[in-house]
Structure formats: structure tokens, C-alpha cells
Amino acid sequence: MSKSLRVISLFAGAGGMDLGFKNSGFDIVWANDFNKYAVETYRHNFGDHIVLGDISKIPSEEMPDDIDVVIGGFPCQGFSVANTKRNMEDKRNFLYLELLRVVRDKKPKFFVAENVKGLLSMSKGKVIELIKSDFEKIGYKVDYKVLNAADYGVPQARERVIIMGNRIGMENVYPDKTHGPVIEDVEIEKQLDIYDLEQQKRLNLSPYVTTEEAIGYLSDVRTRNEPFKLDGKLIYNHVASENVSDKFWGRKHDVDQFEICDYLREWRKKAGISVKKIDEIFGYRHTAGHWFRKDNNSGSIPKPEDWWMLKELLGFDDTFDKQVTEFIEKEIKFEQSLRITNWDRPSDTITASQPEIHVNKKRRLSVRECAIIQTFPGDFEFKGSLNAMYTQVGNAVPVRLSEKIANKVKESILKSIDKQSIKENQVISKVLAIN
């Protein structure tokens, strides 16, 4: 193939998904975002092909033609499980229609969209089916799947829905997992589903990349605003919020985990749903089990967003709603429930707000550390205020995950082109034979 495959990127942000596709050999010819700091970062690292503005006000005619792929992580605030008031009246829920419009008008071979896992549970699955149906109506074969970035070598447990569609008669192929948990503890191994364990051994997965492996070398390196050299390499954006004694949102009421556990177990029994099934519905791995366990003090209480989703699933009453879900501001103390980042396993999800506290307990994770966890390269420089940079990094698609998705899309397109070329040659051969 002589020419590069051309991509339009919507809701591009700082360009995590774009960089993955670029690394895979795609040519990003046009991009858009409405956040001025994200656009500044994008221009600095990619070039001037990004347009700042509201996508709903940019006609398709102003975008390039002859496009192979359209990508975009449409805004997810209205879809998020964390937003307990989410509904179809939230206009942000319909920004996927702008992606639909561009795909309809530009007719790319493939489109790839990313969103939060909560999209699948919204309106009991009706929203994702609506989105799938809308793209199918314009001629695309559509699939969606929850991918955990940690399964692909990203040092972060980040679960996202990847929606993929094509109009060239190919399967929508997702990348194979390359990483998994290390099973060393006999007790842990006993708790694992035997299929998961056998599958892990069969696939010969590499161990998950831990937070320490990814960012440990910066632990004792002083944060600063300006770039600096470390072991001969230039380090950008190693700046962090030093405020670890502010306030945080904690539960307003005292909650007895044993009492909540008995309550949830009873309602689960009534609903006739297994713990494994609940894990599958939530997209968790061995997490839901802790909600129904009180042995060895290893149980846990669901987060508010999980509580509301669990309530919808099991149909329990309002007995503990206030206790579990009402939060108030509390003074932060390390001895309290303020979360410190994981160290010996993949990081929890990097968010768009202030990140977790570093294990050294002196500061929060720096912008660079968050970017490394999101698998941005060291020379990728973020622009804007500290909070603006945190937001850009937290909203991005992990570069490594994006690249692995892009590789599969590229393989499918090239196979399609080869098939078409073979058919054309066969037709030419027949014509020549007749003549």
C-alpha cells in the first residue's frame, strides 16, 4: 500500500488515542477539541491539524475527504456510572451523534469510539444498543467490548468500552490480552475461577506492569515546573499538587460492613444471581465477592455508584441507601480513607481530577507520573495550568492500548484491500482470457 491510512479524530483531547494510531502508522489529517489547553498540548506535540471549537458547529464539509478511519472518545460525563443522575435528557449524552454524523458523511472504512464502562448499564443497556443501532443503520457492522488497559501492558487498571464498526465486510477484531495477574499465593489461587487460571497459563501472559515499575525511578526526584535532565533524558511536567492535607469526601454516617454484607447476601439470594455473574455485569474481576464477604475483615462496602447499580440489579429496598451513599467533606488524614496509589500492582484509574497521593506521602502523583501510567512517551509535553494538565492526562486513552487497537484495525483494512485487489485481478484475468 503506497499511501498512509488517513484518520479524523473527534474529541481528541491531548491526543492519547491519536498517538496510538500514529504509532501504528496512521496519518491523523484532522482533529478537533473544544478545550483550549488540550488543543495547545495537541498542537505542540502533533501539529496544526487540530481545530479548536464546538464540533456540533463545524460542518462536515470543512473536514478532509478520503478518510479511512474516524476515532473519538465522545464526552462521558452524562454516561458515567459515577453520575447517579445520568439520563437521556443530558445533552452531553448525545454528542455521539456528532461522531455518527461525521462517520455518515465521510464514510470511513472503520470507526473506533471509546467511553466509560458505565455506558453499558445506562437505562439497563438500552443506550448502548441505541448507539449500536444508529451506526448499523448507516451501514456499519458494530461491536463493543470492555477492555482493561492493564491486560495490554499499561500500568493501570482502567476499564473502558471500545465501540468498533466497519463497512468493508470484515470482523471487528480486538487485541488479544498480553498481561495478567501473577498467581503466587496458594490462597488467592484457590479463590480464582479455574477457567481464568487455566486460560492465563495457556495464554502465557506476562505479569501486570506495576506502578512501581512504571514510575518508581521518580519517587525521590524533586518536582519542578521546568524540564530537567535525569540520567541523560529530559523530563517534562514533573510537577505535582503538594497539598495532601486538604479535605475529602467521606461517608457521613457510620457503616457496619458486617451488617451491609448480610443485607446484600440476603438480597442476592432472593435475586438468584451468583457473585461471578455480578462480577461479569460490573466488568470486575473478583471484586464483587468482597461485598458479600466478612471473613478475615476482607469485606468491603460498595462505592455509591456501585451501590445504585447493585440496587437496580438486586432490587433491594432503601434501608441502607443513606448510610452508604451520603458523603460530606472531612479533613484529610493519612490514617483515614484517603487513597494512596497502588505500588505493587497496576495503578487505579488515572482520573481527570487531582490524582492519588504518592506512596512517599509527601505529594500527589505528578503530571509526568500520571502520563507515564497512561503510557505517554517521556518527550510528550503537556501545556496549561497544573489542573489543566491533570485533566488532559486523566481524560486520555492510554497510548499503548490505543496502539494495539489501531494495529488490529490496520490489519483488517490491509486484508480488505488485498482481497479487493485479488478480486480485481481475477476479473482482469477473466476478461483477458475471453478476449
PEVEN-V619230 format. One record per helix or strand. SS is the DSSP state (hx for helix, st for strand). FROM is the first residue (numbers start at 1). LEN is the number of residues. If there is no record, write none. Layout:
[[SS/FROM/LEN] [SS/FROM/LEN]]
//
This chain:
[[st/6/5] [hx/16/8] [st/27/7] [hx/36/10] [st/50/3] [hx/55/3] [hx/60/3] [st/69/4] [hx/91/4] [hx/96/11] [st/110/7] [hx/117/4] [hx/122/16] [st/141/8] [hx/149/4] [st/156/1] [st/159/8] [st/179/2] [hx/186/6] [hx/194/10] [st/206/2] [hx/211/8] [st/228/3] [st/233/3] [st/247/5] [hx/257/15] [hx/275/8] [hx/288/5] [hx/295/3] [hx/304/11] [hx/321/5] [st/327/5] [st/340/1] [st/347/1] [st/357/1] [st/364/1] [hx/367/7] [hx/386/10] [hx/399/36]]
//
